[in-house]
Amino acid sequence: MSNPARTPIHRDKMRPESLRSRPDNGRALMARLGKLNPAAMGLTMPVDAPFFVEKPPYWRGVHSYTFNYETDPDAAAALVPAPLTLPEPVKASLIFNSFDWSTGGPYCELMQGVHVEFEGNPCVYFTQLAVTEAVPLVTGREVYGFPKKLGRIEFVRQDDILAMYYERPKGIRICSAVFRQIRPIAPPPEGISMKAVNLRVITCPEPGRDHSLCELILAEIVMSSAEIWVGEGNCSYTGISELDPWHKLPVVKHLDASVLNCDSTLKGARIVKRW
């Protein structure tokens, strides 16, 4: 009894998919391997035309309005990761910034931070930030972990009083502040700097895991050509948006208000903890 006819197996089908030939008008072509590698990639996506490029972070014509206040220690502790510690009474700051010029372009910014310690050194852990332009948002978030969102920030002056507002979206007021300059004070002889601590997280695409990466980043911002004025005023939160819960770091007691006019730069940054 004869064996039934068998269909011959083409040798190409026995090869891995990446090595199989491809028909092209009667010609057989091998699959081509991609050439892109990390050394040729830009700083961010798309890697062949990155949204921002490497350049030193400088700010000129900085107008920084700071409102310091005591906040609820339990509320603050719920927002701050270990290994940071919170000296009591717990102090927080709301800072409205206006930048006449920067390497990311002119923009306005709002920062909310808790005064903490890392390895015994004072620094500020930022819980919320808002900016008015895309480039400062992306560079601050992706590189240094500043928790930025886009929002509407406005400064309005009447007589000798300056009012400041943050809305997101337009018409939904998240917080505001008022300030009156009183007198100048001498900058500290050792200069002015701020150590900022940020939590940078990268979302994981795989089911069952929230983050691909969690890093605590310590950055130092140095100010120059500084002029400081103390004044009177206060900040407040509306608490009307659970989508932007700045009010979760509430004002318990107002401490002081001031404005710093200066130039500034980012001196450096390093990763101090990785999960």
Order of alpha helices (4+ residues) and beta strands (2+ residues): beta-beta-beta-alpha-beta-beta-beta-alpha-beta-beta-beta-beta-beta-beta-beta
